[in-house]
Amino acid sequence: MFRVIIADDEPKVLLLIKNLIQWDELGLELVATASDGLSALDLINAERPDVVITDIRMPGYDGIELIDRAKQTNPETDFIIVSGYRHFEYAQKAIRFGVEDYLLKPLKAVEINQTLRKMVQKYAEREATKQRDAVYSERARDDAKRHREDFVARLLADDDAALFPHEAGADGSTLERINREFDLGFVPDLFQGLVVKADVHYASINANVRRLLAEKTQAALTGALAGKAHAHALHATPRGIYGVINFGDAHLKPLRRALLAVIDKLQAQGELFDRIKVTVGLGRTTPDLRTLRNSLRDAETAVADRLLLGAGRIIEKLPDPDVGDVVTRVLNPGLRQRLLACVEIVDAGETCRVIGEVGDRVANDGAMSGRGVLAVADECLQILRFALKSQNAVDEPIEAMLADTEDKLGFCASRAEVFELLGERAGALVEHVAARRRRESNRPVREVQRYIQANYAAPVSLESVSQRAGFNPTYFSVLFKKETGLNFLEYLTDVRIREAKRLLADPAKTIADIAADVGYGDVKHFSRVFTRLTGIHPSKYRKLYY
């Protein structure tokens, strides 16, 4: 809706203008009227109309002065001047101020509506242009963002030949090409890799939390770095936000304050993310683009050290011991063998205890690094995977649990949390195997139970059902009682007597008929068994209950 204000010190003229305009047809709305220039300016500033129809002469401010002052605060508001006489000087001033039209009294409906129709059309075209420009600007920003992300992604891909083809060094021509190719604004100065890692408690991680966490981390970092360096480029990965900063000595303090602000801003969102901790890892500074990849890897290593130094801070690259040596030192042959044995004997409790011992050895290792903690945890998972495969125990749930554990280890914010998660999952893996084996060992018993319930009237013996199950009678008798709580004969008798109780409800059946129906050829023997188990003779049971 096109919003209109009318300003004229003559009430009759105001009413005339209101009556001449085709409001509904043109899609116009009258939001206010004014009888002097001062109140008209106040209304314009308050209502911000699309068009003002004003007299050239009014108390307070005349039409020209009103336009001048209004345009200073509302440059997009358009004006139509209404004048009672022809005056070249006023007309020229009005044109200079950009009025849409200069109408002479007496006003004609055709003139004013034609002018307003043209203004509405112009307004619609202007809005369409704005929308197109906004779309093009957004696309341009998105394209530039994608190009910058691609630069960081290619640094992480370890492909020097693709990023710096045939270039012996990162001279001015290299910088110019990189800027042009990836829409960057790098200048010859210092470069540094960084990684921002936001951790939440592993129990609350899901796809939506992961997406929202990445979006908020990148938005906070983008906003904080604006104007704090020559240029920067960011790339979101499942492991965190990776970035490159181009800066000078004068940027050092503002940059550090900006990164600390990112940490504070994200950690303040505890209502969204369970126990969120944010760490910034920084690599070594370099003036050479070709060594930026090393700085990014340094930043990645620094972020891993949060597991030992504590999350929620900025960490710079520390000396990093060889990960292979750390794993060999912590996971000695004895611990490896015990972990394998836990799976072999399917002991979930002992599995958790061994993982706890590994965690203690990591905690007491004076040369441990963050990458070392993760390497030891990963090696424990590989040992478990090997042991499970050796036992032919790897199924889809096991694979899913292993993959989920590997993923969620990346969201742990401390060494203790890493081994808490690992202990939980290792115990759950072994317990899953134990439950599956119980189901497998119980399957023959359940099959025999179903067979007895369908064939209780026929001659059924322990030998015959053991043969069906594929076991010798002695072993199957033990297995059967362990699963059901009854030995074979007790279970068969219980099934027969329960069916006899049901049949006693039929008065047409004699006790002898019922005994035969449930597998007893001797009615006296049936009666003795029934009385022993129920405390009452079959005939009395019938009278009492039916």
C-alpha positions in Angstrom: 0.0 0.0 0.0 1.3 3.4 -1.1 1.2 5.8 1.9 0.2 9.5 1.5 0.3 12.7 3.6 -1.6 15.8 2.5 -0.4 19.2 3.8 -2.4 22.4 3.1 -3.5 25.3 5.3 -6.9 25.5 3.6 -9.4 22.9 5.0 -11.5 23.1 1.8 -8.5 22.3 -0.4 -7.5 19.4 1.9 -11.0 18.0 1.5 -11.0 18.5 -2.2 -7.6 16.7 -2.7 -8.9 13.8 -0.6 -12.1 13.6 -2.7 -10.3 13.8 -6.0 -7.9 10.9 -5.5 -8.9 7.4 -6.5 -7.5 5.8 -3.3 -8.6 2.2 -3.7 -8.0 2.0 -7.5 -4.4 3.3 -7.1 -3.7 1.3 -3.9 -3.2 4.4 -1.9 -3.6 5.0 1.9 -4.1 8.4 3.5 -2.0 8.2 6.7 -2.3 11.9 7.9 -3.1 15.5 7.0 -1.4 18.7 8.2 -2.3 22.4 8.1 1.1 23.9 8.5 4.7 23.1 7.6 5.9 22.3 11.1 3.3 19.7 11.9 3.8 18.3 8.3 7.5 17.8 8.9 6.8 16.0 12.3 4.3 13.7 10.6 6.7 12.9 7.7 9.4 12.0 10.2 7.0 9.9 12.2 5.0 8.2 9.4 7.7 8.0 6.7 5.2 8.2 3.8 5.9 7.3 0.2 4.5 10.6 -1.1 3.5 14.0 0.3 1.1 16.4 -1.5 1.8 19.9 -0.2 0.8 23.4 -0.8 3.6 25.8 -1.8 2.7 28.4 0.9 1.9 27.4 4.5 2.5 28.7 8.0 5.7 27.5 9.7 7.6 26.1 6.7 6.5 26.8 3.1 6.4 23.9 0.6 10.0 24.3 -0.6 11.5 24.5 2.9 9.4 21.5 4.0 10.8 19.5 1.1 14.4 20.5 1.9 14.1 19.5 5.6 12.1 16.4 4.9 14.6 15.1 2.3 17.4 15.3 4.8 15.9 12.6 6.9 13.6 10.8 4.4 15.4 11.0 1.1 13.1 8.4 -0.6 9.8 10.3 0.1 8.4 11.9 -3.1 6.6 15.2 -3.2 3.8 16.8 -5.3 3.7 20.6 -5.1 0.2 22.3 -5.3 0.3 26.0 -6.1 -2.4 28.6 -6.5 -0.4 30.6 -9.1 2.3 30.3 -11.7 5.7 31.3 -10.3 8.8 30.5 -12.2 11.2 30.8 -9.3 9.2 28.4 -7.1 8.7 25.9 -9.9 12.5 25.9 -10.6 13.3 25.4 -6.9 10.8 22.6 -6.7 12.4 20.9 -9.7 15.8 21.2 -8.2 14.6 19.5 -5.0 13.3 16.6 -7.1 9.5 17.0 -6.8 7.5 14.6 -8.9 5.1 17.2 -10.3 4.0 20.8 -9.9 0.2 21.1 -10.1 -1.7 24.3 -10.4 -5.0 25.1 -8.7 -7.8 24.6 -9.4 -6.8 20.9 -9.2 -8.3 18.4 -11.7 -9.0 14.8 -10.9 -7.4 13.6 -14.1 -4.1 15.5 -13.5 -3.6 14.5 -9.9 -4.6 10.8 -10.5 -2.3 10.6 -13.5 0.6 12.0 -11.5 -0.1 9.6 -8.6 -0.4 6.6 -11.1 3.0 7.4 -12.5 4.4 7.7 -9.0 2.9 4.3 -8.0 4.4 2.7 -11.1 7.7 4.3 -10.5 7.6 3.1 -6.9 6.8 -0.4 -8.0 9.7 -0.4 -10.5 12.0 1.1 -7.9 11.1 -1.7 -5.4 11.6 -4.4 -8.1 15.0 -2.9 -8.9 15.9 -3.0 -5.2 14.9 -6.6 -4.9 16.9 -7.5 -8.0 19.9 -5.6 -6.7 19.6 -7.3 -3.4 19.4 -10.7 -5.0 22.4 -9.9 -7.2 24.3 -8.6 -4.2 23.5 -11.6 -2.1 24.6 -13.9 -5.0 27.8 -11.9 -5.3 28.5 -12.2 -1.6 27.7 -16.0 -1.7 30.0 -16.5 -4.7 32.8 -14.6 -2.9 32.2 -16.6 0.3 32.3 -19.9 -1.7 35.6 -18.8 -3.4 37.2 -18.0 0.0 36.0 -21.2 1.5 37.4 -23.1 -1.5 40.8 -21.5 -0.9 40.9 -22.9 2.7 39.5 -26.2 1.6 42.3 -26.6 -1.0 44.9 -25.7 1.6 43.5 -28.5 3.8 43.6 -30.9 0.8 47.4 -30.9 0.7 47.5 -30.2 -3.0 50.3 -27.7 -3.6 50.5 -28.5 -7.3 46.9 -27.3 -7.7 47.1 -24.2 -5.5 50.6 -23.0 -6.5 51.3 -24.5 -10.0 54.9 -23.9 -11.3 55.6 -21.3 -8.6 58.9 -21.4 -6.7 57.8 -18.9 -4.1 54.9 -16.8 -3.0 55.9 -13.5 -4.6 53.6 -10.6 -5.6 52.4 -12.3 -8.7 51.3 -15.3 -6.7 49.4 -13.1 -4.3 47.7 -11.3 -7.1 46.7 -14.6 -8.7 45.4 -16.0 -5.5 43.4 -12.9 -4.8 41.9 -12.9 -8.3 41.1 -16.6 -8.3 39.6 -16.9 -4.8 38.1 -13.4 -4.4 40.4 -12.5 -1.6 41.9 -9.2 -0.5 45.3 -10.4 0.8 48.2 -7.9 1.0 51.9 -8.6 1.5 52.0 -9.0 5.3 51.6 -11.8 7.9 49.3 -14.9 7.5 48.1 -17.3 10.1 46.0 -20.4 10.3 43.3 -20.8 12.9 40.8 -23.4 14.0 37.7 -22.6 16.1 36.3 -25.7 17.8 33.0 -25.6 19.7 32.4 -28.7 21.9 29.1 -29.7 23.5 28.5 -32.8 25.6 28.5 -35.9 23.5 25.2 -37.1 24.9 23.4 -34.1 23.3 24.9 -34.2 19.8 22.5 -34.7 16.9 22.3 -33.5 13.3 20.3 -30.4 14.3 22.7 -29.4 17.1 25.7 -30.0 14.9 24.2 -27.7 12.1 23.2 -24.9 14.5 26.5 -25.0 16.3 28.4 -24.7 13.0 26.2 -21.8 11.8 26.5 -19.8 15.0 30.3 -20.4 15.3 30.9 -19.2 11.7 28.6 -16.2 12.1 30.2 -15.2 15.4 33.7 -15.5 13.9 32.8 -13.7 10.7 31.3 -10.8 12.7 34.3 -10.6 15.1 37.0 -10.6 12.4 35.3 -7.8 10.3 37.7 -4.9 10.2 40.2 -6.5 12.5 42.6 -7.7 9.7 43.5 -7.0 6.1 41.4 -10.0 5.0 40.3 -13.5 6.1 38.8 -16.7 4.7 36.8 -19.3 6.6 35.7 -22.9 5.8 33.3 -25.0 8.0 34.2 -28.7 8.4 32.9 -31.4 10.8 36.0 -30.8 12.9 35.5 -27.1 13.4 35.8 -23.8 11.5 39.2 -23.5 9.7 40.4 -20.1 8.6 43.2 -18.0 7.3 43.9 -14.4 8.6 46.0 -11.8 6.8 47.1 -9.1 9.2 49.8 -6.7 10.3 51.4 -6.0 13.7 48.8 -3.3 14.4 46.1 -5.9 14.2 47.5 -8.3 16.9 45.7 -6.9 19.9 42.4 -6.2 18.2 42.4 -9.7 16.7 43.1 -11.4 20.1 40.3 -9.4 21.7 38.0 -10.4 18.8 38.7 -14.1 19.2 38.2 -13.9 23.0 34.8 -12.2 22.2 33.9 -15.1 20.0 34.6 -17.6 22.8 32.5 -15.5 25.3 29.6 -15.0 22.8 29.3 -18.7 22.0 29.8 -20.0 25.6 27.0 -17.6 26.7 24.6 -19.8 24.7 24.4 -22.5 27.3 20.6 -22.6 27.0 21.0 -23.9 23.4 24.1 -26.1 23.8 24.8 -28.5 26.7 28.0 -27.6 28.5 29.4 -25.7 25.5 33.1 -24.9 25.4 34.8 -23.0 22.6 38.5 -23.2 21.8 40.6 -21.2 19.3 43.8 -22.8 18.0 46.4 -20.6 16.3 49.2 -21.7 14.0 52.5 -20.0 13.5 52.5 -16.7 11.6 54.2 -16.7 8.2 54.8 -14.1 5.4 54.7 -16.9 2.8 51.4 -18.2 1.3 53.0 -21.5 0.5 53.5 -22.3 4.2 50.0 -21.5 5.2 49.1 -25.2 5.1 51.6 -25.8 7.9 50.1 -23.0 9.9 46.6 -24.5 9.6 47.9 -27.9 10.7 49.6 -26.2 13.7 46.2 -24.6 14.6 44.6 -28.1 14.4 47.2 -29.5 16.7 46.7 -26.5 19.1 43.0 -27.1 19.3 43.6 -30.8 20.1 45.6 -29.7 23.1 42.4 -28.4 24.8 42.0 -31.9 26.0 44.9 -31.4 28.3 45.2 -27.6 28.8 41.5 -27.0 29.1 38.9 -25.7 26.6 37.4 -22.3 26.4 40.6 -20.4 25.6 43.0 -19.5 22.8 45.8 -22.1 22.4 48.9 -21.6 20.3 51.0 -24.4 18.8 53.1 -26.3 21.3 55.8 -28.9 20.7 54.0 -32.1 19.6 55.6 -35.5 20.5 55.4 -38.3 18.0 51.9 -39.8 18.2 53.1 -43.3 17.3 55.5 -43.3 20.3 52.7 -42.1 22.6 50.3 -44.9 21.5 53.0 -47.6 21.9 54.0 -46.3 25.4 50.5 -46.1 26.8 49.0 -49.2 25.2 51.6 -51.8 26.1 51.2 -55.4 25.0 49.7 -56.4 28.4 46.9 -53.8 28.1 46.2 -54.7 24.5 45.9 -58.4 25.4 43.6 -57.7 28.3 41.3 -55.6 26.0 41.2 -58.4 23.4 40.5 -60.9 26.1 37.6 -58.8 27.5 35.8 -59.2 24.1 36.6 -62.8 23.8 35.1 -63.7 27.2 32.3 -61.1 26.7 32.9 -59.2 29.9 31.5 -55.7 29.7 32.5 -54.7 33.2 36.2 -55.7 32.7 36.2 -53.9 29.4 35.3 -50.7 31.1 37.9 -51.2 33.8 40.7 -51.7 31.2 39.6 -48.5 29.4 39.7 -46.7 32.7 43.3 -48.0 33.2 44.2 -46.7 29.8 42.7 -43.3 30.7 44.8 -43.3 33.9 48.0 -44.0 32.0 47.2 -41.2 29.6 46.6 -38.8 32.5 49.9 -39.7 34.1 52.0 -39.5 30.9 54.1 -36.3 31.2 54.8 -36.1 27.5 51.1 -36.5 26.4 49.6 -34.1 23.8 46.0 -33.6 22.7 46.6 -35.4 19.5 48.1 -38.2 21.6 45.0 -38.5 23.7 42.9 -38.9 20.5 45.4 -41.3 19.0 45.2 -43.6 22.0 41.4 -43.5 22.1 41.3 -44.3 18.4 43.7 -47.2 18.9 41.5 -48.6 21.6 38.6 -48.5 19.2 40.6 -50.3 16.6 41.6 -53.0 19.1 37.9 -53.5 20.0 37.0 -53.6 16.3 39.7 -56.3 15.6 38.5 -58.3 18.6 34.9 -58.1 17.6 35.7 -59.2 14.0 37.8 -62.1 15.3 34.7 -63.3 17.2 32.5 -62.8 14.1 30.5 -60.3 16.2 30.5 -57.3 13.9 26.9 -56.5 12.7 25.2 -53.3 11.6 24.5 -52.1 15.2 28.1 -52.7 16.1 29.4 -50.8 13.1 27.0 -47.9 13.8 28.1 -47.7 17.4 31.8 -47.7 16.4 31.2 -44.9 13.8 29.1 -42.9 16.2 31.8 -43.2 18.9 34.6 -42.0 16.5 32.4 -39.0 15.6 31.5 -38.0 19.1 35.1 -38.3 20.3 35.6 -35.1 18.3 33.2 -33.2 20.5 34.9 -34.1 23.8 36.4 -31.1 25.5 38.8 -32.9 27.9 40.8 -36.0 28.4 38.5 -37.2 31.1 35.5 -36.8 28.8 37.2 -38.8 26.0 37.7 -41.8 28.2 34.3 -41.4 29.9 32.8 -41.7 26.4 35.1 -44.5 25.4 34.4 -46.5 28.5 30.7 -46.2 28.1 30.8 -47.2 24.4 33.3 -50.1 24.9 31.1 -51.5 27.6 28.0 -51.1 25.4 29.7 -52.8 22.5 30.6 -55.9 24.6 27.2 -56.0 26.2 25.6 -55.9 22.8 27.6 -59.0 21.8 26.7 -60.7 25.1 23.0 -60.0 24.6 23.1 -61.4 21.0 24.9 -64.5 22.2 22.3 -65.0 24.9 19.6 -64.8 22.3 21.4 -67.2 20.1 22.0 -69.7 22.9 18.4 -69.4 24.0 17.0 -70.0 20.6 17.0 -73.8 20.8 15.2 -73.7 24.1 12.5 -71.4 22.7 12.1 -73.6 19.7 11.6 -76.7 22.0 9.1 -74.7 24.2 7.1 -73.9 21.1 7.2 -77.6 20.0 6.0 -78.8 23.5 3.1 -76.3 23.5 2.0 -77.6 20.1 2.6 -81.3 20.8 1.9 -81.8 24.5 -0.7 -84.5 23.7 1.8 -86.7 21.9 4.6 -88.8 23.6 7.3 -86.2 24.2 10.7 -87.1 25.8 13.9 -85.2 26.8 15.8 -87.4 24.3 13.5 -86.5 21.4 13.5 -82.8 22.0 17.3 -82.8 22.6 17.8 -84.5 19.3 15.6 -81.8 17.6 17.7 -79.1 19.2 21.0 -80.7 18.2 22.3 -81.2 21.7 22.9 -84.3 23.9 20.2 -84.8 26.6 22.3 -84.0 29.6 23.6 -80.7 28.3 20.2 -79.7 26.9 18.6 -80.5 30.3 20.9 -78.0 32.0 20.4 -75.4 29.3 16.7 -75.8 29.4 16.4 -75.3 33.2 18.8 -72.3 33.1 16.5 -70.6 30.6 13.0 -71.6 31.9 13.6 -72.2 35.6 12.1 -75.7 35.2 13.5 -79.0 34.2 12.1 -80.6 31.0 9.5 -82.9 32.8 8.3 -80.1 35.0 7.8 -77.8 32.1 6.0 -80.5 30.0 3.7 -81.3 33.0 3.0 -77.6 33.6 1.9 -77.2 30.0 -0.4 -80.3 30.2 -2.0 -79.4 33.5 -2.7 -75.8 32.4 -4.4 -77.2 29.2 -6.4 -79.7 31.4 -7.7 -76.8 33.5 -9.0 -75.1 30.4 -10.6 -78.3 29.1 -12.4 -78.9 32.4 -14.7 -76.0 31.5 -16.3 -78.3 28.9 -19.0 -80.4 30.6 -19.2 -82.7 27.6 -15.7 -84.0 28.2 -15.1 -86.7 30.8 -12.0 -86.7 33.1 -10.7 -89.6 31.0 -11.2 -87.7 27.8 -9.3 -84.7 29.2 -6.5 -86.9 30.4 -6.1 -88.4 27.0 -6.3 -85.0 25.3 -3.3 -83.7 27.3 -1.1 -86.8 26.8 -2.0 -89.0 29.8 -3.1 -92.6 28.8 -3.8 -93.5 32.5 -6.6 -91.4 34.0 -5.6 -92.3 37.6 -2.0 -91.1 37.0 -3.4 -87.9 35.4 -5.6 -87.3 38.5 -2.7 -87.8 40.9 -0.5 -85.4 39.0 -3.3 -82.8 38.7 -4.1 -83.1 42.5 -0.4 -82.8 43.4 0.1 -79.6 41.4 -3.3 -77.9 42.1 -4.2 -79.2 45.5 -7.6 -80.5 44.3 -9.0 -83.5 42.3 -10.0 -82.7 38.7 -13.7 -83.4 39.4 -13.7 -81.1 42.4 -11.8 -78.4 40.4 -14.6 -78.6 37.7 -17.4 -78.2 40.3 -15.5 -75.4 42.2 -14.6 -73.3 39.2 -17.2 -74.2 36.5 
